[in-house]
Amino acid sequence: MSLTIAEAAERTGLTAHTLRYYERDGLMRTAVRRSAAGHRAYDEADLTWISLISKLRATGMPIRDVKLYAALVRAGTGNEAERLALLEAHRQRVLQQLDEVRSHLGAIEHKIQIYHGAVLDRA
């Protein structure tokens, strides 16, 4: 299977510009293959990787850490402890963010209950 950049953009929900940025900025696991005409040709492994780095970015991992992670993966075996440490540190930050969001949600839920009570009292 080989996808053009437009097809890969559609499948990943990203723009072609973002995909080119990921490649140019060293965020890809491997270089994206090129067709005989020189056009990018994405495969399932590329899409899986793009999905992972999109999730890392969506959960707040800084670009420098994504670059580091990609570089470690490209370097091959022998650095799994570094990869693990990087991902565990990110997981900890995400868990802290989740706790904070849950706390904020609790405050919102409390206000909703107050307003529900006020509305019901008027009915």
MMTF fields as JSON, N, C-alpha, C and O atoms, coordinates in Angstrom:
{
  "mmtfVersion": "1.0.0",
  "mmtfProducer": "UNKNOWN",
  "numBonds": 491,
  "numAtoms": 492,
  "numGroups": 123,
  "numChains": 1,
  "numModels": 1,
  "chainsPerModel": [1],
  "groupsPerChain": [123],
  "chainIdList": ["A"],
  "bondAtomList": [4, 2, 8, 6, 12, 10, 16, 14, 20, 18, 24, 22, 28, 26, 32, 30, 36, 34, 40, 38, 44, 42, 48, 46, 52, 50, 56, 54, 60, 58, 64, 62, 68, 66, 72, 70, 76, 74, 80, 78, 84, 82, 88, 86, 92, 90, 96, 94, 100, 98, 104, 102, 108, 106, 112, 110, 116, 114, 120, 118, 124, 122, 128, 126, 132, 130, 136, 134, 140, 138, 144, 142, 148, 146, 152, 150, 156, 154, 160, 158, 164, 162, 168, 166, 172, 170, 176, 174, 180, 178, 184, 182, 188, 186, 192, 190, 196, 194, 200, 198, 204, 202, 208, 206, 212, 210, 216, 214, 220, 218, 224, 222, 228, 226, 232, 230, 236, 234, 240, 238, 244, 242, 248, 246, 252, 250, 256, 254, 260, 258, 264, 262, 268, 266, 272, 270, 276, 274, 280, 278, 284, 282, 288, 286, 292, 290, 296, 294, 300, 298, 304, 302, 308, 306, 312, 310, 316, 314, 320, 318, 324, 322, 328, 326, 332, 330, 336, 334, 340, 338, 344, 342, 348, 346, 352, 350, 356, 354, 360, 358, 364, 362, 368, 366, 372, 370, 376, 374, 380, 378, 384, 382, 388, 386, 392, 390, 396, 394, 400, 398, 404, 402, 408, 406, 412, 410, 416, 414, 420, 418, 424, 422, 428, 426, 432, 430, 436, 434, 440, 438, 444, 442, 448, 446, 452, 450, 456, 454, 460, 458, 464, 462, 468, 466, 472, 470, 476, 474, 480, 478, 484, 482, 488, 486],
  "bondOrderList": [1, 1, 1, 1, 1, 1, 1, 1, 1, 1, 1, 1, 1, 1, 1, 1, 1, 1, 1, 1, 1, 1, 1, 1, 1, 1, 1, 1, 1, 1, 1, 1, 1, 1, 1, 1, 1, 1, 1, 1, 1, 1, 1, 1, 1, 1, 1, 1, 1, 1, 1, 1, 1, 1, 1, 1, 1, 1, 1, 1, 1, 1, 1, 1, 1, 1, 1, 1, 1, 1, 1, 1, 1, 1, 1, 1, 1, 1, 1, 1, 1, 1, 1, 1, 1, 1, 1, 1, 1, 1, 1, 1, 1, 1, 1, 1, 1, 1, 1, 1, 1, 1, 1, 1, 1, 1, 1, 1, 1, 1, 1, 1, 1, 1, 1, 1, 1, 1, 1, 1, 1, 1],
  "groupList": [{"groupName": "MET", "atomNameList": ["N", "CA", "C", "O"], "elementList": ["N", "C", "C", "O"], "formalChargeList": [0, 0, 0, 0], "bondAtomList": [1, 0, 2, 1, 3, 2], "bondOrderList": [1, 1, 2], "singleLetterCode": "M", "chemCompType": "L-PEPTIDE LINKING"}, {"groupName": "SER", "atomNameList": ["N", "CA", "C", "O"], "elementList": ["N", "C", "C", "O"], "formalChargeList": [0, 0, 0, 0], "bondAtomList": [1, 0, 2, 1, 3, 2], "bondOrderList": [1, 1, 2], "singleLetterCode": "S", "chemCompType": "L-PEPTIDE LINKING"}, {"groupName": "LEU", "atomNameList": ["N", "CA", "C", "O"], "elementList": ["N", "C", "C", "O"], "formalChargeList": [0, 0, 0, 0], "bondAtomList": [1, 0, 2, 1, 3, 2], "bondOrderList": [1, 1, 2], "singleLetterCode": "L", "chemCompType": "L-PEPTIDE LINKING"}, {"groupName": "THR", "atomNameList": ["N", "CA", "C", "O"], "elementList": ["N", "C", "C", "O"], "formalChargeList": [0, 0, 0, 0], "bondAtomList": [1, 0, 2, 1, 3, 2], "bondOrderList": [1, 1, 2], "singleLetterCode": "T", "chemCompType": "L-PEPTIDE LINKING"}, {"groupName": "ILE", "atomNameList": ["N", "CA", "C", "O"], "elementList": ["N", "C", "C", "O"], "formalChargeList": [0, 0, 0, 0], "bondAtomList": [1, 0, 2, 1, 3, 2], "bondOrderList": [1, 1, 2], "singleLetterCode": "I", "chemCompType": "L-PEPTIDE LINKING"}, {"groupName": "ALA", "atomNameList": ["N", "CA", "C", "O"], "elementList": ["N", "C", "C", "O"], "formalChargeList": [0, 0, 0, 0], "bondAtomList": [1, 0, 2, 1, 3, 2], "bondOrderList": [1, 1, 2], "singleLetterCode": "A", "chemCompType": "L-PEPTIDE LINKING"}, {"groupName": "GLU", "atomNameList": ["N", "CA", "C", "O"], "elementList": ["N", "C", "C", "O"], "formalChargeList": [0, 0, 0, 0], "bondAtomList": [1, 0, 2, 1, 3, 2], "bondOrderList": [1, 1, 2], "singleLetterCode": "E", "chemCompType": "L-PEPTIDE LINKING"}, {"groupName": "ARG", "atomNameList": ["N", "CA", "C", "O"], "elementList": ["N", "C", "C", "O"], "formalChargeList": [0, 0, 0, 0], "bondAtomList": [1, 0, 2, 1, 3, 2], "bondOrderList": [1, 1, 2], "singleLetterCode": "R", "chemCompType": "L-PEPTIDE LINKING"}, {"groupName": "GLY", "atomNameList": ["N", "CA", "C", "O"], "elementList": ["N", "C", "C", "O"], "formalChargeList": [0, 0, 0, 0], "bondAtomList": [1, 0, 2, 1, 3, 2], "bondOrderList": [1, 1, 2], "singleLetterCode": "G", "chemCompType": "PEPTIDE LINKING"}, {"groupName": "HIS", "atomNameList": ["N", "CA", "C", "O"], "elementList": ["N", "C", "C", "O"], "formalChargeList": [0, 0, 0, 0], "bondAtomList": [1, 0, 2, 1, 3, 2], "bondOrderList": [1, 1, 2], "singleLetterCode": "H", "chemCompType": "L-PEPTIDE LINKING"}, {"groupName": "TYR", "atomNameList": ["N", "CA", "C", "O"], "elementList": ["N", "C", "C", "O"], "formalChargeList": [0, 0, 0, 0], "bondAtomList": [1, 0, 2, 1, 3, 2], "bondOrderList": [1, 1, 2], "singleLetterCode": "Y", "chemCompType": "L-PEPTIDE LINKING"}, {"groupName": "ASP", "atomNameList": ["N", "CA", "C", "O"], "elementList": ["N", "C", "C", "O"], "formalChargeList": [0, 0, 0, 0], "bondAtomList": [1, 0, 2, 1, 3, 2], "bondOrderList": [1, 1, 2], "singleLetterCode": "D", "chemCompType": "L-PEPTIDE LINKING"}, {"groupName": "VAL", "atomNameList": ["N", "CA", "C", "O"], "elementList": ["N", "C", "C", "O"], "formalChargeList": [0, 0, 0, 0], "bondAtomList": [1, 0, 2, 1, 3, 2], "bondOrderList": [1, 1, 2], "singleLetterCode": "V", "chemCompType": "L-PEPTIDE LINKING"}, {"groupName": "TRP", "atomNameList": ["N", "CA", "C", "O"], "elementList": ["N", "C", "C", "O"], "formalChargeList": [0, 0, 0, 0], "bondAtomList": [1, 0, 2, 1, 3, 2], "bondOrderList": [1, 1, 2], "singleLetterCode": "W", "chemCompType": "L-PEPTIDE LINKING"}, {"groupName": "LYS", "atomNameList": ["N", "CA", "C", "O"], "elementList": ["N", "C", "C", "O"], "formalChargeList": [0, 0, 0, 0], "bondAtomList": [1, 0, 2, 1, 3, 2], "bondOrderList": [1, 1, 2], "singleLetterCode": "K", "chemCompType": "L-PEPTIDE LINKING"}, {"groupName": "PRO", "atomNameList": ["N", "CA", "C", "O"], "elementList": ["N", "C", "C", "O"], "formalChargeList": [0, 0, 0, 0], "bondAtomList": [1, 0, 2, 1, 3, 2], "bondOrderList": [1, 1, 2], "singleLetterCode": "P", "chemCompType": "L-PEPTIDE LINKING"}, {"groupName": "ASN", "atomNameList": ["N", "CA", "C", "O"], "elementList": ["N", "C", "C", "O"], "formalChargeList": [0, 0, 0, 0], "bondAtomList": [1, 0, 2, 1, 3, 2], "bondOrderList": [1, 1, 2], "singleLetterCode": "N", "chemCompType": "L-PEPTIDE LINKING"}, {"groupName": "GLN", "atomNameList": ["N", "CA", "C", "O"], "elementList": ["N", "C", "C", "O"], "formalChargeList": [0, 0, 0, 0], "bondAtomList": [1, 0, 2, 1, 3, 2], "bondOrderList": [1, 1, 2], "singleLetterCode": "Q", "chemCompType": "L-PEPTIDE LINKING"}],
  "groupTypeList": [0, 1, 2, 3, 4, 5, 6, 5, 5, 6, 7, 3, 8, 2, 3, 5, 9, 3, 2, 7, 10, 10, 6, 7, 11, 8, 2, 0, 7, 3, 5, 12, 7, 7, 1, 5, 5, 8, 9, 7, 5, 10, 11, 6, 5, 11, 2, 3, 13, 4, 1, 2, 4, 1, 14, 2, 7, 5, 3, 8, 0, 15, 4, 7, 11, 12, 14, 2, 10, 5, 5, 2, 12, 7, 5, 8, 3, 8, 16, 6, 5, 6, 7, 2, 5, 2, 2, 6, 5, 9, 7, 17, 7, 12, 2, 17, 17, 2, 11, 6, 12, 7, 1, 9, 2, 8, 5, 4, 6, 9, 14, 4, 17, 4, 10, 9, 8, 5, 12, 2, 11, 7, 5],
  "groupIdList": [1, 2, 3, 4, 5, 6, 7, 8, 9, 10, 11, 12, 13, 14, 15, 16, 17, 18, 19, 20, 21, 22, 23, 24, 25, 26, 27, 28, 29, 30, 31, 32, 33, 34, 35, 36, 37, 38, 39, 40, 41, 42, 43, 44, 45, 46, 47, 48, 49, 50, 51, 52, 53, 54, 55, 56, 57, 58, 59, 60, 61, 62, 63, 64, 65, 66, 67, 68, 69, 70, 71, 72, 73, 74, 75, 76, 77, 78, 79, 80, 81, 82, 83, 84, 85, 86, 87, 88, 89, 90, 91, 92, 93, 94, 95, 96, 97, 98, 99, 100, 101, 102, 103, 104, 105, 106, 107, 108, 109, 110, 111, 112, 113, 114, 115, 116, 117, 118, 119, 120, 121, 122, 123],
  "secStructList": [7, 7, 5, 7, 2, 2, 2, 2, 2, 2, 2, 2, 6, 7, 7, 2, 2, 2, 2, 2, 2, 2, 2, 2, 6, 6, 7, 1, 1, 1, 7, 7, 3, 3, 7, 6, 6, 1, 7, 3, 3, 5, 7, 2, 2, 2, 2, 2, 2, 2, 2, 2, 2, 2, 2, 2, 2, 2, 6, 6, 7, 7, 2, 2, 2, 2, 2, 2, 2, 2, 2, 2, 2, 2, 2, 7, 6, 6, 7, 2, 2, 2, 2, 2, 2, 2, 2, 2, 2, 2, 2, 2, 2, 2, 2, 2, 2, 2, 2, 2, 2, 2, 2, 2, 2, 2, 2, 2, 2, 2, 2, 2, 2, 2, 2, 2, 2, 2, 2, 2, 2, 2, 7],
  "xCoordList": [0.833, 0.0, 0.886, 1.878, 0.525, 1.259, 0.257, -0.616, 0.396, -0.523, 0.208, 1.365, -0.468, 0.077, -0.015, -0.638, 0.6, 0.533, -0.903, -1.306, -1.674, -3.075, -3.871, -4.69, -3.638, -4.335, -3.901, -4.726, -2.613, -2.11, -2.695, -3.043, -2.802, -3.391, -4.845, -5.286, -5.574, -6.978, -7.093, -7.935, -6.261, -6.306, -5.906, -6.447, -4.97, -4.48, -5.236, -5.157, -5.967, -6.659, -5.743, -6.131, -4.537, -3.589, -3.553, -4.106, -2.913, -2.763, -1.488, -0.583, -1.431, -0.21, 0.954, 2.085, 0.672, 1.704, 2.282, 3.498, 1.417, 1.872, 2.704, 3.724, 2.283, 3.051, 4.437, 5.427, 4.504, 5.816, 6.67, 7.878, 6.037, 6.75, 7.313, 8.474, 6.5, 6.966, 8.212, 9.171, 8.182, 9.322, 10.537, 11.648, 10.317, 11.404, 12.065, 13.273, 11.272, 11.776, 12.303, 12.622, 12.393, 12.985, 12.078, 12.558, 10.772, 9.835, 9.433, 8.807, 9.785, 9.398, 10.376, 11.559, 9.85, 10.641, 11.68, 12.828, 11.263, 12.152, 11.818, 10.777, 12.696, 12.415, 11.216, 11.105, 10.342, 9.191, 9.698, 10.446, 9.268, 9.689, 9.173, 8.238, 9.787, 9.378, 9.014, 9.623, 8.019, 7.635, 8.673, 9.576, 8.538, 9.455, 9.424, 10.416, 8.273, 8.131, 8.628, 8.596, 9.087, 9.607, 8.576, 8.887, 7.347, 6.283, 6.374, 6.781, 5.992, 5.989, 5.038, 3.968, 5.456, 4.651, 4.593, 5.548, 3.477, 3.31, 2.791, 1.99, 3.256, 2.741, 2.095, 2.062, 1.582, 0.892, 1.802, 1.358, 3.076, 4.01, 4.163, 4.255, 4.192, 4.267, 3.024, 3.121, 1.848, 0.598, 0.512, 0.023, 0.988, 1.002, 1.898, 1.537, 3.067, 3.998, 3.392, 3.457, 2.809, 2.181, 1.085, 0.941, 0.32, -0.725, -0.12, -0.651, 0.977, 1.63, 2.132, 1.863, 2.856, 3.403, 2.293, 2.433, 1.198, 0.05, -0.531, -0.912, -0.596, -1.098, -0.139, -0.57, 1.148, 2.125, 1.984, 2.001, 1.845, 1.688, 0.366, 0.318, -0.718, -2.036, -2.073, -2.887, -1.204, -1.146, -0.073, 0.258, 0.466, 1.351, 2.837, 3.619, 3.256, 4.696, 5.352, 4.927, 6.379, 7.062, 7.721, 8.136, 7.808, 8.435, 9.836, 10.221, 10.604, 11.98, 11.984, 12.882, 10.99, 10.916, 10.46, 10.938, 9.544, 9.129, 10.323, 10.543, 11.099, 12.307, 13.289, 13.86, 13.474, 14.382, 13.886, 14.665, 12.605, 12.029, 12.228, 12.641, 11.938, 12.113, 13.577, 13.868, 14.482, 15.912, 16.322, 17.105, 15.801, 16.115, 15.594, 16.283, 14.384, 13.816, 14.65, 14.964, 15.0, 15.821, 17.183, 17.735, 17.715, 19.032, 19.002, 20.05, 17.819, 17.712, 17.796, 17.614, 18.074, 18.076, 19.242, 20.231, 19.073, 20.124, 19.797, 20.493, 18.745, 18.389, 16.963, 16.344, 16.458, 15.091, 14.868, 13.778, 15.874, 15.732, 15.496, 14.717, 16.167, 15.961, 14.561, 13.901, 14.114, 12.763, 11.728, 10.781, 11.929, 11.017, 10.958, 9.871, 12.1, 12.147, 11.423, 10.691, 11.624, 10.972, 9.456, 8.734, 8.974, 7.534, 6.933, 5.813, 7.663, 7.15, 7.042, 6.078, 8.015, 7.949, 6.759, 6.064, 6.535, 5.386, 4.081, 3.152, 4.014, 2.81, 2.523, 1.37, 3.537, 3.346, 2.761, 1.863, 3.276, 2.731, 1.269, 0.442, 0.956, -0.424, -1.342, -2.452, -0.897, -1.707, -1.961, -3.058, -0.957, -1.146, -2.157, -2.989, -2.085, -3.047, -4.457, -5.412, -4.586, -5.899, -6.47, -7.658, -5.636, -6.095, -6.598, -7.635, -5.855, -6.25, -7.562, -8.432, -7.704, -8.942, -10.115, -11.214, -9.886, -10.96, -11.395, -12.584, -10.443, -10.761, -11.599, -12.586, -11.205, -11.964, -13.362, -14.342, -13.444, -14.745, -15.635, -16.839, -15.05, -15.819, -16.431, -17.579, -15.673, -16.198, -17.339, -18.334, -17.188, -18.246, -19.495, -20.607, -19.312, -20.451, -21.18, -22.41, -20.429, -21.029, -21.915, -23.041, -21.406, -22.195, -23.435, -24.501, -23.307, -24.466, -25.543, -26.727, -25.137, -26.106, -26.817, -28.026, -26.073, -26.672, -27.712, -28.823, -27.359, -28.295, -29.49, -30.604, -29.271, -30.397, -31.376, -32.59, -30.831, -31.685, -32.443, -33.631, -31.784, -32.445, -33.537, -34.609, -33.285, -34.288, -35.488, -36.634, -35.223, -36.317, -37.157, -38.371, -36.491, -37.213, -38.182, -39.22, -37.857, -38.732, -39.88, -40.883, -39.729, -40.761, -42.005, -42.947],
  "yCoordList": [-1.17, 0.0, 1.244, 1.314, 2.186, 3.436, 4.569, 4.537, 5.569, 6.704, 7.976, 8.174, 8.823, 10.147, 10.979, 10.569, 12.133, 13.002, 13.451, 13.593, 13.674, 14.074, 12.941, 13.184, 11.714, 10.567, 10.34, 10.036, 10.488, 10.332, 11.421, 11.156, 12.631, 13.727, 13.404, 13.618, 12.896, 12.547, 11.435, 11.506, 10.422, 9.288, 9.683, 9.143, 10.617, 10.992, 12.161, 12.394, 12.899, 14.09, 15.297, 16.323, 15.173, 16.282, 16.932, 16.396, 18.07, 18.713, 18.214, 17.701, 18.37, 18.025, 18.862, 18.382, 20.106, 20.988, 20.398, 20.393, 19.904, 19.304, 18.059, 17.848, 17.235, 16.03, 16.39, 15.752, 17.404, 17.84, 18.384, 18.154, 19.107, 19.625, 18.482, 18.525, 17.464, 16.314, 15.706, 15.354, 15.591, 15.013, 15.947, 15.518, 17.19, 18.17, 18.392, 18.618, 18.328, 18.65, 17.437, 17.535, 16.296, 15.121, 14.389, 13.746, 14.474, 13.8, 12.415, 11.655, 12.083, 10.782, 9.694, 9.948, 8.496, 7.334, 6.99, 6.68, 7.049, 6.816, 7.85, 8.504, 7.986, 8.888, 8.344, 7.138, 9.225, 8.813, 8.446, 9.193, 7.274, 6.832, 7.798, 8.564, 7.744, 8.565, 7.657, 6.606, 8.074, 7.339, 7.602, 8.42, 6.912, 7.114, 8.563, 9.079, 9.213, 10.614, 11.577, 12.791, 11.051, 11.902, 12.345, 13.135, 11.844, 12.203, 11.327, 10.168, 11.892, 11.115, 9.934, 10.042, 8.794, 7.575, 7.008, 6.388, 7.222, 6.793, 5.359, 4.952, 4.595, 3.249, 3.166, 4.149, 1.98, 1.814, 2.114, 2.692, 1.724, 2.003, 3.508, 3.977, 4.267, 5.731, 6.276, 7.139, 5.763, 6.251, 5.9, 6.694, 4.71, 4.312, 5.245, 5.676, 5.556, 6.47, 7.862, 8.48, 8.347, 9.678, 9.727, 10.728, 8.656, 8.586, 8.697, 9.409, 8.002, 8.063, 9.472, 10.009, 10.07, 11.395, 12.439, 13.425, 12.226, 13.129, 13.03, 14.036, 11.812, 11.617, 12.22, 12.835, 12.04, 12.64, 14.157, 14.777, 14.754, 16.211, 16.655, 17.656, 15.901, 16.265, 16.198, 16.872, 15.395, 15.297, 16.201, 16.104, 17.075, 18.116, 17.814, 18.566, 16.733, 16.474, 17.552, 17.784, 18.205, 19.238, 18.654, 17.495, 19.464, 19.041, 18.498, 17.489, 19.151, 18.684, 17.26, 16.486, 16.892, 15.537, 14.547, 13.414, 14.971, 14.106, 13.861, 12.736, 14.917, 14.767, 13.793, 12.936, 13.938, 13.047, 11.613, 10.698, 11.416, 10.072, 9.484, 8.332, 10.266, 9.798, 9.451, 8.44, 10.272, 10.009, 8.719, 7.94, 8.492, 7.259, 6.037, 5.021, 6.138, 5.025, 4.78, 3.638, 5.854, 5.704, 5.069, 4.353, 5.33, 4.8, 3.286, 2.64, 2.724, 1.28, 0.818, 1.597, -0.457, -1.051, -0.541, -0.01, -0.73, -0.332, 0.913, 1.225, 1.639, 2.854, 2.785, 3.812, 1.568, 1.396, 2.022, 2.522, 2.003, 2.613, 4.119, 4.69, 4.76, 6.2, 6.471, 7.424, 5.622, 5.784, 5.617, 6.396, 4.585, 4.319, 5.501, 5.92, 6.035, 7.171, 8.377, 9.072, 8.62, 9.747, 9.585, 10.527, 8.389, 8.145, 8.123, 8.594, 7.583, 7.581, 8.995, 9.319, 9.83, 11.225, 11.933, 12.714, 11.654, 12.271, 11.756, 12.529, 10.45, 9.885, 10.583, 10.905, 10.82, 11.48, 12.882, 13.29, 13.615, 14.96, 14.873, 15.688, 13.888, 13.72, 13.362, 13.885, 12.481, 12.114, 13.323, 13.478, 14.172, 15.39, 16.311, 16.917, 16.418, 17.242, 16.684, 17.439, 15.358, 14.729, 15.018, 15.312, 14.935, 15.245, 16.68, 16.957, 17.581, 18.99, 19.201, 19.936, 18.565, 18.702, 18.093, 18.648, 16.945, 16.345, 17.298, 17.414, 17.966, 18.925, 20.068, 20.48, 20.574, 21.657, 21.182, 21.909, 19.948, 19.389, 19.276, 19.517, 18.915, 18.844, 20.183, 20.247, 21.248, 22.592, 22.941, 23.541, 22.564, 22.827, 22.028, 22.554, 20.752, 19.905, 20.487, 20.467, 20.999, 21.615, 22.8, 22.928, 23.655, 24.823, 24.375, 24.973, 23.337, 22.832, 22.355, 22.622, 21.654, 21.186, 22.367, 22.319, 23.411, 24.603, 25.197, 25.517, 25.347, 25.945, 25.039, 25.527, 23.72, 22.81, 23.004, 23.05, 23.115, 23.341, 24.646, 24.695, 25.703, 27.01, 26.95, 27.527, 26.269, 26.169, 25.355, 25.718, 24.259, 23.411, 24.117, 23.923, 24.943, 25.687, 26.686, 26.986, 27.197, 28.192, 27.53, 28.172, 26.253, 25.563, 25.216, 24.64],
  "zCoordList": [0.0, 0.0, 0.0, 0.725, -0.794, -0.87, -1.019, -1.886, -0.162, -0.183, -0.553, -0.183, -1.278, -1.564, -0.294, 0.684, -0.316, 0.859, 1.12, 2.274, 0.063, 0.246, 0.886, 1.772, 0.449, 1.031, 2.483, 3.345, 2.74, 4.108, 5.007, 6.158, 4.492, 5.259, 5.599, 6.728, 4.631, 4.868, 5.907, 6.802, 5.794, 6.727, 8.148, 9.113, 8.285, 9.616, 10.216, 11.422, 9.394, 9.889, 10.014, 10.572, 9.498, 9.514, 8.14, 7.18, 8.047, 6.75, 6.074, 6.732, 4.775, 4.048, 4.561, 4.646, 4.899, 5.447, 6.737, 6.928, 7.613, 8.871, 8.607, 9.261, 7.66, 7.327, 6.798, 7.156, 5.954, 5.451, 6.598, 6.639, 7.529, 8.696, 9.536, 9.941, 9.798, 10.577, 9.932, 10.619, 8.632, 7.92, 7.966, 8.277, 7.662, 7.6, 8.958, 9.034, 10.032, 11.356, 12.123, 13.308, 11.443, 12.069, 13.033, 13.966, 12.825, 13.715, 13.231, 13.972, 12.002, 11.456, 11.906, 12.131, 12.028, 12.443, 11.392, 11.708, 10.148, 9.011, 7.94, 7.998, 6.982, 5.865, 5.084, 4.861, 4.682, 3.888, 2.496, 1.867, 2.038, 0.705, -0.359, -0.125, -1.503, -2.647, -3.81, -4.009, -4.568, -5.777, -6.865, -6.687, -7.977, -9.101, -9.577, -10.09, -9.402, -9.811, -8.732, -8.93, -7.595, -6.535, -5.513, -4.621, -5.633, -4.685, -3.443, -3.514, -2.312, -1.075, -1.212, -1.812, -0.636, -0.675, 0.742, 1.21, 1.415, 2.803, 2.85, 2.008, 3.845, 4.045, 5.428, 6.169, 5.767, 7.055, 8.239, 9.231, 8.144, 9.239, 9.44, 10.575, 8.344, 8.452, 9.148, 10.02, 8.754, 9.345, 10.828, 11.632, 11.187, 12.594, 13.394, 14.489, 12.846, 13.522, 13.65, 14.713, 12.57, 12.58, 13.642, 14.344, 13.758, 14.774, 16.175, 17.027, 16.409, 17.719, 18.02, 19.094, 17.083, 17.393, 17.498, 18.222, 16.782, 16.929, 18.333, 18.93, 18.852, 20.212, 21.242, 22.217, 21.017, 21.93, 21.942, 23.006, 20.764, 20.68, 21.303, 22.017, 21.028, 21.552, 23.071, 23.703, 23.657, 25.114, 25.696, 26.878, 24.867, 25.369, 25.346, 25.929, 24.69, 24.637, 23.77, 22.638, 24.298, 23.511, 22.257, 22.243, 21.22, 19.965, 20.22, 19.629, 21.088, 21.333, 21.866, 21.533, 22.695, 23.219, 22.145, 22.103, 21.286, 20.177, 19.259, 18.808, 18.982, 18.16, 18.799, 18.126, 20.097, 20.816, 20.736, 20.467, 20.966, 20.891, 19.491, 19.355, 18.461, 17.084, 16.812, 16.173, 17.289, 17.095, 17.79, 17.247, 18.982, 19.702, 18.95, 18.853, 18.422, 17.651, 16.393, 16.058, 15.709, 14.497, 14.8, 13.965, 15.979, 16.35, 16.552, 16.549, 16.724, 16.862, 18.307, 19.243, 18.462, 19.796, 20.632, 20.126, 21.933, 22.857, 23.652, 24.618, 23.265, 24.0, 24.555, 24.831, 24.714, 25.178, 26.556, 26.831, 27.419, 28.743, 28.623, 29.386, 27.666, 27.453, 26.916, 27.331, 25.985, 25.44, 26.542, 26.652, 27.354, 28.451, 29.413, 29.81, 29.787, 30.707, 30.117, 30.821, 28.844, 28.174, 28.205, 28.53, 27.865, 27.837, 29.239, 29.437, 30.211, 31.582, 32.134, 32.827, 31.835, 32.29, 31.644, 32.293, 30.375, 29.688, 30.287, 30.523, 30.53, 31.147, 32.471, 32.755, 33.278, 34.57, 34.384, 35.121, 33.395, 33.127, 32.679, 33.088, 31.841, 31.364, 32.525, 32.615, 33.413, 34.573, 35.475, 36.01, 35.644, 36.438, 35.772, 36.446, 34.441, 33.712, 33.866, 34.046, 33.795, 33.965, 35.348, 35.482, 36.365, 37.725, 37.802, 38.404, 37.189, 37.205, 36.462, 36.929, 35.318, 34.541, 35.305, 35.299, 35.967, 36.779, 37.892, 38.186, 38.497, 39.548, 38.988, 39.597, 37.835, 37.197, 36.827, 36.994, 36.321, 35.964, 37.197, 37.121, 38.319, 39.562, 39.926, 40.366, 39.747, 40.029, 39.081, 39.488, 37.825, 36.835, 37.178, 37.127, 37.529, 37.904, 39.115, 39.172, 40.071, 41.259, 40.864, 41.346, 39.997, 39.55, 38.786, 38.932, 37.977, 37.223, 38.195, 37.991, 39.243, 40.24, 40.908, 41.137, 41.216, 41.818, 40.875, 41.3, 39.596, 38.639, 38.367, 38.177, 38.345, 38.193, 39.353, 39.157, 40.547, 41.712, 41.608, 41.926, 41.17, 41.032, 39.98, 40.167, 38.888, 37.823, 38.287, 38.021, 38.976, 39.464, 40.529, 40.604, 41.358, 42.388, 41.775, 42.365, 40.616, 39.937, 39.193, 38.882, 38.911, 38.1, 38.901, 38.358]
}
